[in-house]
Amino acid sequence: MKFRGTNPLYALFLLQHLGIADRAERLQIFESLLELPTSIGPSVRVPKQDVLPNGRLSTERLDPMLLTMGLATTDELVPKTEEEEEAEREQRRHFAGWMEERTYVIPLAEKLRRLFEYEYPKVEIRIFPVWSAGEILLDFKGDFNKYIVSKGMQKQEGIIFRHLLRLILLLDEFLGMSPKDGSSDEWKADLTDMKETLFACCTAVDPKSTQEILEHAKERNVDGAV
């Protein structure tokens, strides 16, 4: 009952794995629970592994599990080298229409979704793999305006701003729980730091709206509204 920002069963499933995840992995997972318009998809797409490398959760747990259980192929987990990519492009130029559909490396959120649906086949969930708040926090050190300008997203500024506020509320929900693995103190310290950095980021953009929106959302939760 503590979870309102996502499916409670999926939230509890995530807590079985988030303990060994690093900050970048946690941010990917949290952001995937918040829907963003598809129109801005290319601007917030999860980067390739050479830009955003896999963390412990992927390398030590999910990738081996998905391969062993037949829930993903090697091509979906391991990116091709530049030489392999070029060879594939050359083949497609010569055999257009004859080759199988191209296989893409799946993001972390998709790995977890597949495992969840295997364990709970009757529960449907939706995920939205994006990398926006993560980039703001890790690459731009909480500088919202610098992020927006560098991405050329001035027209989508309001969408990203609300996305960050929703993430603050989601972090609040997960702060009240502890993951199965890892240190509970480390978990709370990490999420608290993310939450405070995001709050400072949003306050610098629009302090009045930040305070009003967060307070209103908390009031709704206290009143039992969905």
C-alpha positions in Angstrom: 0.0 0.0 0.0 3.0 2.3 0.2 3.4 2.3 -3.6 1.2 4.5 -5.7 3.6 5.5 -8.5 3.9 2.0 -9.8 2.4 -1.5 -9.6 3.0 -2.6 -6.0 3.9 -6.2 -6.9 6.5 -5.0 -9.5 7.9 -2.5 -6.9 8.4 -5.4 -4.4 10.0 -7.5 -7.2 12.4 -4.6 -7.9 13.4 -4.6 -4.3 14.6 -8.1 -4.7 17.3 -6.8 -7.1 17.9 -3.1 -6.5 20.2 -3.7 -3.5 23.2 -4.7 -5.7 22.5 -2.1 -8.4 24.7 1.0 -8.7 23.3 4.5 -8.9 23.1 4.6 -12.7 21.2 1.2 -12.7 18.8 2.4 -10.0 18.1 5.6 -11.9 17.4 3.6 -15.1 15.0 1.4 -13.2 13.2 4.2 -11.4 12.9 6.3 -14.6 11.4 3.4 -16.5 8.4 3.5 -14.1 7.5 7.0 -15.3 5.9 7.5 -18.7 7.2 10.1 -21.0 5.7 11.2 -24.4 7.0 9.1 -27.3 7.6 12.3 -29.2 10.7 13.0 -27.1 12.0 9.4 -27.3 15.2 9.9 -29.3 16.3 12.7 -26.9 16.0 10.5 -23.8 16.9 7.1 -25.2 19.0 5.0 -22.9 22.7 5.2 -24.2 24.6 2.3 -25.6 26.9 0.3 -23.2 30.0 2.1 -24.4 28.5 5.3 -23.0 26.5 3.9 -20.1 28.2 0.6 -19.1 26.4 -2.3 -17.4 26.6 -2.4 -13.6 26.7 -5.3 -11.2 23.0 -6.0 -11.5 23.3 -6.7 -15.2 26.6 -8.4 -15.3 26.5 -10.5 -12.2 22.8 -11.4 -12.1 20.4 -10.5 -14.9 22.4 -11.3 -17.9 23.4 -14.8 -16.7 19.8 -15.5 -15.5 18.2 -14.3 -18.8 20.6 -16.4 -20.9 20.2 -19.5 -18.8 16.4 -19.2 -18.7 16.2 -18.5 -22.4 14.6 -15.1 -21.9 17.2 -13.3 -24.0 19.8 -14.0 -26.6 23.4 -13.1 -26.6 22.8 -10.5 -29.3 20.2 -8.8 -27.0 22.7 -8.6 -24.2 26.1 -8.1 -25.7 26.7 -5.2 -28.2 28.4 -5.9 -31.5 31.8 -4.5 -32.2 32.2 -1.8 -34.8 33.6 -4.4 -37.3 30.5 -6.6 -36.7 28.2 -3.7 -37.1 29.8 -2.7 -40.4 29.7 -6.3 -41.7 26.0 -6.5 -40.8 25.2 -3.2 -42.6 27.1 -4.5 -45.6 25.0 -7.6 -45.6 21.8 -5.6 -45.4 22.8 -3.5 -48.4 23.3 -6.7 -50.5 20.5 -8.8 -49.2 17.7 -6.2 -48.5 14.5 -7.9 -47.7 16.1 -11.3 -47.1 17.7 -10.9 -43.8 16.0 -11.5 -40.5 14.9 -8.4 -38.5 17.8 -6.7 -36.7 18.3 -7.6 -33.1 19.0 -4.7 -30.7 20.7 -4.8 -27.3 17.9 -4.4 -24.7 18.1 -1.9 -21.8 18.2 -2.8 -18.2 14.5 -2.0 -17.6 13.6 -4.5 -20.3 15.7 -7.2 -18.7 13.8 -6.8 -15.5 10.4 -6.7 -17.2 11.2 -10.0 -18.9 12.2 -11.7 -15.7 9.2 -10.3 -13.9 6.7 -11.5 -16.5 8.3 -14.9 -16.4 7.8 -15.1 -12.7 4.4 -13.5 -12.8 2.9 -14.3 -16.2 -0.6 -13.1 -15.4 0.5 -9.6 -14.3 0.9 -7.0 -17.0 3.2 -4.0 -16.5 4.4 -1.2 -18.7 7.9 0.2 -18.6 9.4 3.2 -20.4 13.2 2.9 -20.7 14.6 6.4 -20.7 17.7 8.3 -19.6 16.9 11.9 -18.6 17.0 12.3 -14.8 20.0 10.0 -14.8 21.9 12.2 -17.3 20.9 15.4 -15.3 22.2 13.9 -12.1 25.3 12.0 -13.2 26.5 14.0 -16.2 25.2 17.5 -15.5 25.5 17.4 -11.7 21.9 18.6 -11.3 22.1 21.5 -13.7 18.7 21.4 -15.4 19.2 24.3 -17.7 22.5 23.1 -19.0 21.0 19.7 -19.8 18.0 21.3 -21.6 20.1 23.5 -23.8 22.7 20.8 -24.6 19.9 18.5 -25.8 18.0 21.3 -27.6 14.9 20.4 -25.6 13.7 23.9 -24.8 10.2 23.1 -26.0 10.0 20.0 -23.8 11.4 21.7 -20.7 8.0 21.5 -18.9 7.7 17.8 -19.6 11.2 17.0 -18.2 10.6 19.3 -15.2 7.4 17.3 -14.3 9.2 14.1 -14.9 11.8 15.0 -12.3 9.1 16.0 -9.8 7.4 12.6 -10.3 10.7 10.9 -9.7 11.1 12.7 -6.4 7.8 11.3 -5.3 8.7 7.8 -6.5 12.0 7.9 -4.6 10.0 8.9 -1.5 7.9 5.7 -1.8 11.0 3.5 -2.2 12.8 5.2 0.7 10.2 3.7 3.0 11.3 0.2 2.0 14.6 -1.7 2.0 16.0 -4.0 -0.7 16.7 -7.7 -0.2 20.5 -7.4 -0.8 23.0 -4.8 0.3 23.1 -2.3 3.1 19.8 -0.6 4.2 21.8 2.4 5.3 23.6 2.7 1.9 20.2 2.4 0.2 18.6 5.1 2.1 21.6 7.4 1.9 21.8 6.9 -1.9 18.1 7.6 -2.5 18.0 10.5 -0.1 21.0 12.1 -1.9 19.2 11.6 -5.3 16.0 13.0 -4.0 17.7 16.1 -2.5 19.7 16.8 -5.6 16.6 16.5 -7.8 14.7 18.8 -5.4 17.5 21.4 -5.5 17.5 21.1 -9.3 13.8 21.7 -9.6 13.8 24.5 -7.1 16.4 26.3 -9.1 14.1 26.1 -12.1 10.8 27.1 -10.5 10.7 27.1 -6.6 7.0 28.0 -6.3 5.8 25.2 -8.7 8.2 22.7 -7.1 6.8 23.3 -3.6 3.2 23.4 -4.7 3.2 20.3 -6.8 5.1 18.2 -4.3 2.9 19.3 -1.4 -0.3 18.7 -3.4 0.9 15.2 -4.4 1.7 14.3 -0.8 -1.7 15.6 0.3 -3.4 13.4 -2.2 -1.5 10.4 -1.0 -2.4 11.1 2.6 -6.1 11.3 1.6 -5.9 8.0 -0.1 -6.3 9.3 -3.6 -4.7 7.4 -6.5 
